[in-house]
Every structure is written in C-alpha cells, then in structure tokens.
Amino acid sequence: MHNKSSFRGLGEKLAPYVLLAPFLFTLLVFFGYAFVRVVYFSFTNYDLFSPPQWIGFKNYLNILKDLDFGRALKNSLTFMVIVTAAQTILALFLALLLNQKVRGIKYFRAAYYMPSVTSSVVITLIFIWFFQRRGVLNFLVTTFLEYQGLIVLFLLLFALFQGLLVFYEKWRKRPVSIFEPSFLFLSLFISFAVVYWGVRFGFLAPRIVQPVDIIWFNTTKTWPEFLGKLAFPIPLGAIMLFNIWTTAPTFMLLYLAGLQDIPRELYEAAAVDGAENWHVLRYIVVPQLKPITFLVITMGLIGTLQMFDQVAILGEQAPRTSIITLAYYIYANIFPSSASPRVGMASAAAMFLALLTFLIVYVQRRVLGEGEGDHV
C-alpha cells in the first residue's frame, strides 16, 4: 500500500514535466541549440559552405566599422522610440474610447482589432499601394489642405460655443463639467451648421491647392529636417505609421481588459468628490493600469527592435539605407543577393541585438518598476 502511494506521488510530480515535454523539447532544440550555434558562429568566419574558422572578436569589430550596421542601429533605435511611444498612447486612447457602454460597441472593438489578425504580407502590400505618389495618403493630405481653413474655423467655433455654454452654467452656480456631453453635442451641431451654411451660401469656400506629391518610398530624404542627424528617413516613417496602425489594436485589448478590472468604487468615490475626467484619468486610470503599461511597453520594445517583415516585403520599393534595421541587417548578411553569406557577421549582429534588447528592457524595468499598480 505504501509503494502504491509513493508511486502515485511520484507520478503526480512527473505529470507537469511530461505535459511540458513537447514545449521543452522545442525550446531546447530550436532555441537553446540555435542560440549556442549563433554564439559559436559569431567568433568564426563561416559562409555556410566552408568549415568555420575561428577568428575571435573580429566579427564584432567588423560590424562596428560597417556603415550599414550603424544605419541599421540608428533606424532600429529611432523606430523603437517613436513606435513604442505612439502605439502605447494610441492603444490607451482606443481602450478608453471602446470602454464605453453604448449600443454597437462590440462592432467597433472588432473593427479596430482587424489589422492585428490580418496577414502581415497582405496588409503590407495594401500599405505599399496606400503610400504611392498618387495613392490614398497623398490624396487625403491634399484634401486636408483644401479644407484646412474650414476645419480650423469649425474647431474655433466649437471651442467658443462650448466655452460660452459652460461659462453660462457656472455663472448660474450650477455644477457642470467642461466636457458636458449635452453641451458637446450642441456645440458640434451649431458649429457644423454655421460652417455648412457658410459654404452653402458662398461665404466660405475650400482653398485651391496643388495635389500633394510626397515621395514616401523611393527617396533618401529625412524628416523633420531641423533635427539634423536625429531626423529619420521618410520611408522609415511610412513603415512606422503602418506598424503603429497594425500593432496598437493588440495592446488596446490588454488595456481594455485592465480598464474593466478597475473597481467601480474608485470611479464612484471620484464622482462624489467632484473629480473631473482628467483627474480620474490621472489619479485612477493611469496608476491602476501601471502593470498593463509595463507589459505593453516591454512587448513594444522587443517587437520594434526585432522588426523585420515590413522591411523585407518592402524590398526594392525604397533605398536600403533608409529602411534597414538590425533584424534585416542580420538577414541580409546570411542571404545576400550577390555575395557569399557572412554568417559570422550576421551572428555577431544577432548577439548584439539580443544584448541590446535585454539592456533596454532591463533599463525600462528599472525605470518603471516591476509594474505593480499604485494604491489609490
């Protein structure tokens, strides 16, 4: 009887490892073994055909002297900073927008999430067409410039009417928020009516402008020019816009789950104390979402540093120096178009990328802490 109990206890202890065996096998073979091989190849001269020759740290010195590696490092860091910040802010904004209890909100949640589940190859091909010289984006920019004056007038009228309505209610000693929903709707309606009838009767008219002809891909120009060496290539900026649009919805879901987990009592206490929406966002939402923000930024940093597929698919549409990243630099050294593979250089660059990713994530963890939410 004692033997059966011991055997049963041993089986219970081994059960998790048996269930994890396929995953551990895959991890060891395709990641552990591959990592060891990359470390070894980074110290050798290897071209996939001849036996590896040990050369020590020469590959690491060579990549530091390589101009393409310097451009790839700069592009990767620029891409990481801008995209991670933008997609984090956009994801939080979308989550706040979609956390409202209104009819049809599930449709908008699904619509915003569609770019994240669509094939990256298909999306990239559509994106290439979108950024053509006579594509959709240049058309939208041209249209915006035509109606820029009308848009500015509409916004000024909206701010004026909203301010007057709020001021009038406060003058009557009535508690009212700056963003009172009923006032927002009324201000929008009046502003739109004024601009619409102004255009209808000929008092207002859109500007006549030349069609915008921005070259998004086949150019080496940088933007913004006043930043000098800190400016980034325009083709890389186009990829940034595309990447932000496709990755923000995934992080939006994380923020949405975090928002729905915030205790309702905190909002009720803030309402009793007369807190404005801005105060609720600053002192309740943001502190409570700190663990989600830590996860989103960490995933964003890792993903942006390893960005490869959009650059690879874009191919010859843009100059290589304008869009090359560290991940694409590694790929280009292993699979060059008309030269012998430089596996040693690629492996050294891969090790540099791994160490850089670890260092940046570690620094981010030290700055933001462990991600625990603040107590309110």
N, C-alpha and C positions, 0 to 999 in steps of 0.2 A: 504493500500500500504506500509505503514511504517512497519507494522507487517511482511509482506512478506519479506521485505528487511532484517529485523532483523533475521527472521527465516533462510533466505539464508546465512547470515553472520555467524550465529551460526553453521549451517551445514558445512560451509567451514572450520571453526575452529575445528570441531569434526572429520572431514573426516580423517586427518592423524592418529588420535588416533584409529579410527575404523579399518583402514588398518593395524595398528601396533598391534592391539589387540591379534591376534594369537601368534605373537612373544613374546609380553609382558607376555601373559599367560604362555607360555612355559618357559620363563625366570624366572618368579616368582615361578612356581611350581617345575620345575626340577633343578633350580639353587638356587634361593632365599630360598625356603623352605629346600632344601637339605643342603645348607650352614648353616642355623640356626640349623638344626638337628646335623650336624657334630660338630659345636661349642658346643652344649649341650653334645653330647656323649663324647667329649674329656675330660670332667670333671666327667665322670661316669665310673663305672665298668659294662660293658654290653657285653653279649655273644650271642645276637640275640634270646635267648630262655627265659632267666630270666628277670624280670623287672630291669631297670637300677638303679644302686646305686651310689649316689653322693659321690665322693672321692676327689674333689678339684683338685689341681695341681699334684696329684700323677702320673698320666699318663705321664705328661711332664717330670717329674723327672725320671720315669722308662725308657723312650725312650733314655734319655741322658746317662743312665747307660748301655743300651743294646749294646753289641758288634756289633750285626747285623746292628743296626741303625748307628753306627759310620762308619762301612764299606760302608753302603749304601750312607751315606752323602759324604764320600771321593770319591766313584765311581761316584756319580752324579756330583760333582763339577769338577772332572777330565774330565768326559765326556762332560760337558758343555763347559769348556775352550777350549779343543782340537777340538771338533767337530764344535763349533760355529766359531772359527777362521778359520779352514780348509775349511768349506763349504762356508764361505763368500769369501775367496780368490779364491777358485775354481769356484764359481758362477761368480765372476767378470771376471776371465780369460776366461771362456766359453762364456760369453756375448761378450767380446771383440773379441773373435775368430769368433763368429757367427754373428757379426755385419758387416761383410764384404759383399760387393755386388759382389758375384760370382755365377756362374751357379750351381744350385743344393743345395744352402744353406738352403732352406726350408726343404729338406730331413734330413740334419744333425740336424737342430733345433728339428724336430720331434723325431729323433733317440735319441738325448741327453735327451729329456723330457720323454721318455717312462718309465724309472724306477720310476718316480713320480706318474704315473697314473696306474701302475700295482698293483695288490693286494699285500699288505704287507705280508700276510701269504704265498703266492706263492713265492714271492721274498725271504723271509726268509728261506723257505725250500730249494730253489736253493742255497742260500748262505751257508747253512749248508753243502751241498754236495761240494760246492766250496772250503770250508776250511777243508775238510777231510785230513788225513795224506797222502793219495795218491790222493789227489784232484788236481784241476786245479791250485790253487795258488802255492802249493809246486812245481808243475811241471814247472810253469813259473819262479819261483825263481831259480830252478836248471838250466833251460835253460839260464837264465841271467848270472849265474855264469860261465857257459861254454863259453859264448860269451863275457864275460866282457872285456877281453883284446882287442878283435876286436872292441867292441863298443867304448872303450876309445881311441883306435887308430883312429877310424873314426872321433870322435869328435875333437881330436887334429888336424888332417889333415884339417878338415872343418874350424876350427878357424884359422889355419895357412894360408890356401888359401884365406879365406875371408879377413884376415888382410892384406895380400900382395896386393890383388886387390884394397882394399880401400886406402892403403898407396900409391900405384902407381898413382891412380887418384888424390889424394890430392897433391902428389908431382908435378903433372902436373897442379896444381892450378885449378882443377875442383871441383865444389861443389858436394859432394856425401855423402850419409848417411852411417853410419856403417852397417845398415841393408838394404842396397840397394837390392831390390828384384831380379834383374837380377844377381847380384853377389852371392846372397844366392843360387839361383838355380845352377849356375855354380860351386860354391864351393861344394855343396852337390853332384853334379854329379861326379866331379873329385875325391872327397874323396871316394865315393861309388865304383867308378871304380878301384881305387888303392887297396882298401881292397878286392874287389871281385876277381880281377885277382891275388892278392897275395895268396888268399885261393885256387884259381883255379890251380895255378902252384905249390902249396905246400910250398910256403914261409911262409905262415901264417896258423894257424890251431886253432880251438877252444880247450879249456882246457878239460881234462877228470876229472870230479868231481863226488863225491858220490851223489846220489839222496838226496835232502833236505828232512828232516823228522821232520818238525816243528809241534809240537802238539799245535793246535790252541784252542781247547776247553777243553779237559779233563786234565787240568793242573792248578796248583796254582802258577806257576812261574810268575814273573813280568818282565817288560821291560820299559826303559833301566835299567839295574841293578845298574849302577853307581849313579843313583839318589836316591838309598836307599828307604826310606819310601815314597818318592814322585813318585816312579815308579808305573805304573798301571798294573793290571793283563793282561796277554796276551789274554784271552778270551774277556775281555772288549775291548781290542784294535781291535780285529776282528770285534766286533759289531760297533766300531767307524768307521772302514773302510766302512762297509756296510751302515751305516747311512749317512755318508758323500756322498756316491755314489747315494743314493736314494733321498736325500733332496736338494743337490746342484742344480739340474735342475730346481726346483721350483723357487729358488731365482735367477737363471740365467734369467728366464723370466722377473723378476722385473728389473734386471739390464739392460736387453736388451731393455725394454721399456724406461728406463731412458736414455740410450745411444742415442736412436732415437729421444729423446726430446731435446737433446743438440743443440743449434743453430749452423747451419753450418758456420755462420760468424766467430765464435770463431776459428774453425779449419783453415779457410782461413786466418785470421789475424795471426795465429801462423805460417802458411806456409810462409807468406810474411816476417815475422820476422826471418825466418830460424830456427825455433824451431825443435829439434829432437823429435822422437816418445816418448822418455822418458819424455821430458819436457811437451809434450801435455798430457800425462797420468797424470803427477804430478800436473800440474797447471790448467788444463782444466777439464779432465775427472773426477778425484777424487773429486775435490771441487763441481762440478756440480752434482755428484751422492751422495752427502752427505745425502740428505733426504732418498734416497733408502737404503743407507748403514745403516742409523739409523733404518729403518723398518726391514731390513734383520737381523741385529744383535739382535733386540728386539724379533722378531719371533724365531730366533735361540736359544736365551737364554731360552725362555719359553718352546719351544719344547724339547730341550735337558734336561732340568730339569724334565720334565714330561715323559721322555722316558720310555716306558713300554712294548710295544708289542713284540719287538725283544727279550727281556729278557724272557718274558712269553713263547713265542713259542720255544725258545732255550731249555727251560726246563732242563732236566737231562743231556743234552749234555755237560754241564760244571759245575764245582763246584759252589754252590750257593753263596759262599763268594766272588767269583771272578767276578760275573756279577750282583749282587744285586744292585738295585738303590732305591731311595726313593719311587718312584711310585710302584715298585714291593714289597718293604717292606710293604707298606700300604695294597696291595692286599694279601700278604702272611699272614698278621695278621687277615684279615677278612675271608679268605678262606684257613686256614691251612690244611695240608694234613692229620694229625693225632692228632689233638688237638682241644680244644674249641676255637671258634672265639674270638679274643680280639679286639672288636670294639672300645673300649675306647683308646687303644694304637694306633690303626690304625687312629682314628680320630685326636688324638694329633699329630701324624706324618703328617697327611694331613694338619693340621693347620700350622705346622712348615714349610712344603713345600710351602704352599701358601704365608706365610710371607717371606720366603727366596726368592721366585720368585719375589715378589713385591720389596724387598730390592735391589736385584741385578739389576732389570730393572730400578729402580729409580736411583741407582748409575750410571748405564750406561747412562741414560738420562742426568744426571748432567755432566758427563764427556764429552759426545759427543754433548751436547747441545740439542736444540729442533729439530735438523735435517734440518735446513734451509741451502740451498746451498750457498756457498760463491760467492760473486760477483767478476767477472773477469774483 
